[in-house]
């Protein structure tokens, strides 16, 4: 197998796992509420990542950097899980995945302000079009019936931008991608520990199907996918060889949502989603300096 084939295989596997998290979260929420689900998912992921990290001989974080890991864990996992799990309750898998797909654009805007990264005029046009797509999603059913789930999911995309920026800061301090996600996930799980008792109580009342789905969410979309993503990035000659796979996440989650949950997105999702996805593709291909 060539290096490029490995990159493509790992990239597709990663986005497949991320896409599966959307419908399976809705399945798990049949017996788990948002906050306990976030704690259990982060805890399972943190345990698995610590095992992978131990085998990969990752370094312990420096004492002065621990607050940064707690902040990145709060943004990328604690607050993200709360907002994502709450938002998807009233959304289809397709709509949720499309909204989360704007995260790279939001991150680029923030990076442009913090790191003086250049965004070309076509990039700013793509950003405007992406937000028009979001407005279509928000207002499709009427200006007075905004789905609160969309608001929560937009918040999830925003807080994950904070995680991306903090990850960059930690990377500049010399930490590897595996070290960053492992310690951030662990800190995120610790912060969600307020719901640990409720989490274990809900587990005792859950069916085997829901517990299996929960373990899957923690082990693969939360832990395994980040490991595979980092591995693909390390093998790729260009970052775009890997990041371009993110464009198919909404398509995969839509298909899975239909197969697993029999979800059929409304026309607003198709129109708004198409505007957003085209905007993201143009932004990544032509928008950055």
C-alpha positions in Angstrom: 0.0 0.0 0.0 1.4 3.4 -1.0 1.7 6.3 1.3 -1.1 8.2 -0.5 -3.4 5.2 -0.3 -2.8 5.0 3.5 -3.6 8.7 3.8 -6.8 8.3 1.8 -7.8 5.2 3.8 -7.2 6.8 7.2 -8.9 10.1 6.0 -12.0 8.3 4.9 -12.1 6.1 8.0 -11.9 9.2 10.2 -14.8 11.0 8.5 -16.9 7.8 8.4 -16.5 7.5 12.1 -17.3 11.2 12.7 -20.4 10.9 10.5 -21.6 7.9 12.3 -21.6 9.9 15.6 -24.6 12.0 14.5 -27.3 9.3 14.1 -25.8 7.1 16.9 -25.9 10.0 19.3 -29.7 10.2 18.7 -29.9 6.4 19.3 -28.1 6.6 22.6 -30.2 9.6 23.7 -33.2 7.3 23.9 -31.8 6.3 27.3 -29.1 8.9 28.2 -29.6 12.6 28.7 -27.2 15.1 27.3 -24.8 15.8 30.2 -24.3 12.2 31.4 -23.9 11.2 27.8 -21.1 13.8 27.4 -19.4 12.5 30.6 -19.5 8.9 29.6 -18.4 9.5 26.0 -15.5 11.7 27.1 -14.5 9.2 29.8 -14.4 6.2 27.5 -12.4 8.2 24.9 -10.0 9.5 27.5 -9.3 6.0 28.8 -8.7 4.7 25.3 -6.5 7.7 24.4 -4.4 7.3 27.5 -3.8 3.6 26.6 -2.8 4.6 23.1 -0.7 7.4 24.5 1.1 5.1 26.9 1.9 2.7 24.0 3.1 5.7 21.9 5.2 7.0 24.8 3.7 10.5 24.9 5.1 13.0 27.4 3.4 14.3 30.5 2.2 17.9 30.2 4.2 20.6 32.0 2.7 21.9 35.2 2.3 25.4 33.8 0.4 24.1 30.8 -2.2 22.1 32.7 -4.6 25.2 32.9 -4.3 25.4 29.1 -5.3 21.8 28.7 -8.3 22.3 31.0 -9.3 25.3 28.9 -9.0 23.3 25.6 -10.8 20.4 27.2 -13.6 22.7 28.3 -14.0 24.2 24.8 -13.4 21.1 22.7 -15.2 18.5 24.8 -17.1 19.7 27.9 -19.0 22.6 26.3 -18.9 21.0 22.9 -20.5 17.8 24.1 -23.2 19.7 26.1 -24.1 21.9 23.1 -23.9 19.1 20.5 -25.9 16.6 22.5 -28.6 19.2 23.4 -28.8 20.5 19.8 -29.1 17.2 18.0 -32.2 16.2 20.0 -34.4 18.3 17.8 -32.4 18.1 14.5 -31.8 15.4 11.9 -28.3 13.9 11.6 -28.0 15.7 8.2 -28.8 19.2 9.6 -26.5 18.8 12.6 -23.6 17.6 10.6 -24.0 20.5 8.1 -23.9 23.1 10.8 -20.8 21.5 12.5 -19.2 21.5 9.0 -18.8 25.4 9.3 -16.3 24.9 12.1 -13.2 25.2 9.8 -14.5 28.5 8.4 -15.2 29.9 11.9 -11.7 28.8 12.9 -10.2 30.5 9.9 -11.9 33.8 10.9 -10.6 33.6 14.4 -7.1 32.7 13.2 -7.1 35.7 10.9 -7.7 37.9 13.8 -5.3 36.2 16.2 -2.5 35.2 13.9 -2.9 37.7 11.0 -3.6 34.9 8.6 -4.7 36.2 5.2 -8.2 35.5 3.8 -8.7 36.4 0.2 -11.7 38.3 -1.1 -13.2 35.1 -2.5 -12.7 33.6 1.0 -14.8 36.4 2.6 -17.4 35.9 -0.1 -17.5 32.2 0.8 -17.9 33.0 4.5 -20.9 35.3 3.7 -22.4 32.5 1.5 -21.9 29.9 4.3 -23.8 32.1 6.8 -26.5 32.7 4.3 -26.8 28.9 4.2 -27.0 28.8 8.0 -29.8 31.5 7.8 -31.7 29.3 5.3 -31.5 26.4 7.8 -32.6 28.6 10.7 -35.5 30.4 9.0 -36.8 27.7 6.6 -39.8 27.0 8.8 -40.5 30.7 9.4 -38.9 33.6 11.2 -40.9 32.9 14.4 -40.2 29.2 14.6 -36.4 29.1 14.8 -35.3 25.6 15.9 -33.5 26.0 19.2 -31.5 22.9 18.3 -29.8 24.8 15.5 -28.8 27.5 18.0 -27.2 24.9 20.3 -25.4 23.3 17.4 -24.1 26.6 16.1 -22.8 27.2 19.7 -21.1 23.7 19.5 -19.3 24.8 16.3 -18.2 28.1 17.9 -16.7 26.5 21.0 -14.9 23.9 18.9 -13.2 26.8 17.1 -11.8 27.8 20.5 -10.4 24.2 20.9 -8.8 24.5 17.4 -7.1 27.7 18.3 -5.9 26.4 21.7 -4.7 23.2 20.0 -2.5 25.4 17.8 -1.1 27.2 20.8 -0.3 23.9 22.5 1.3 22.6 19.3 3.5 25.7 19.3 4.6 24.7 22.8 5.9 21.4 21.4 3.0 19.0 22.2 2.1 16.4 19.6 -1.5 16.1 18.2 -2.0 12.9 20.2 -0.8 14.6 23.4 -3.1 17.5 22.9 -6.2 15.5 22.2 -5.5 13.0 25.0 -4.9 15.5 27.8 -7.7 17.8 26.5 -10.1 14.9 26.5 -9.1 13.8 30.0 -9.6 17.4 31.3 -13.0 17.6 29.5 -14.1 14.4 31.2 -13.0 15.7 34.6 -15.0 18.9 34.1 -18.1 16.8 33.1 -17.6 14.7 36.3 -20.4 16.6 38.0 -22.8 14.3 36.2 -20.8 11.1 36.9 -23.3 9.7 39.5 -26.3 10.4 37.2 -24.3 8.8 34.3 -23.7 5.5 36.1 -27.3 5.5 37.3 -28.5 5.8 33.7 -26.1 3.1 32.6 -27.7 0.6 35.1 -31.1 1.2 33.4 -29.8 1.1 29.8 -30.3 -1.7 27.4 -27.3 -3.7 26.0 -28.0 -2.0 22.6 -27.6 1.5 24.0 -24.6 0.6 26.1 -22.9 -0.8 23.0 -23.7 2.3 21.0 -22.3 4.4 23.9 -19.0 2.5 24.0 -18.8 2.8 20.2 -19.2 6.6 20.4 -16.5 6.9 23.0 -14.1 4.5 21.5 -14.3 5.2 17.8 -15.7 8.7 16.8 -14.3 10.3 20.0 -10.9 8.5 20.4 -10.1 6.4 17.4 -11.0 9.0 14.8 -8.7 11.6 16.4 -5.9 9.1 16.4 -6.5 8.1 12.7 -6.8 11.8 11.8 -3.4 12.6 13.4 -1.8 9.6 11.7 -3.2 10.7 8.3 -1.9 14.2 8.8 1.6 12.9 9.7 1.7 10.8 6.5 0.2 13.4 4.1 2.4 15.6 1.9 -0.2 18.4 2.1 -2.8 19.1 4.8 -5.5 19.4 2.1 -5.1 15.7 1.2 -6.7 14.9 4.5 -9.0 17.9 5.3 -10.8 17.6 1.9 -12.4 14.4 3.3 -14.3 16.5 5.7 -16.5 17.7 2.9 -18.2 14.2 2.7 -19.1 14.1 6.4 -22.6 15.6 5.9 -23.3 13.3 3.0 -22.3 10.2 5.0 -24.3 11.3 8.1 -27.4 12.0 5.9 -27.2 8.4 4.5 -26.6 6.9 7.9 -29.4 8.9 9.4 -31.8 7.6 6.7 -30.6 4.0 7.2 -30.5 3.9 11.0 -33.3 6.4 11.9 -35.3 6.7 8.7 -34.7 10.4 8.8 -35.7 12.4 5.7 -34.3 16.0 5.7 -36.6 18.8 4.6 -36.0 21.0 1.5 -34.4 23.7 3.7 -31.7 21.3 4.7 -31.0 20.4 1.1 -30.9 24.0 -0.1 -29.1 25.5 3.0 -26.8 22.5 3.2 -25.8 22.8 -0.5 -25.0 26.5 -0.1 -22.9 25.8 3.0 -21.0 22.8 1.5 -20.2 24.7 -1.7 -19.0 27.7 0.3 -16.7 25.5 2.4 -15.2 23.8 -0.6 -14.6 27.2 -2.4 -13.1 28.6 0.8 -10.7 25.7 1.3 -9.6 25.7 -2.3 -9.4 29.4 -3.1 -10.2 31.4 0.1 -7.0 31.3 2.1 -3.8 33.2 1.3 
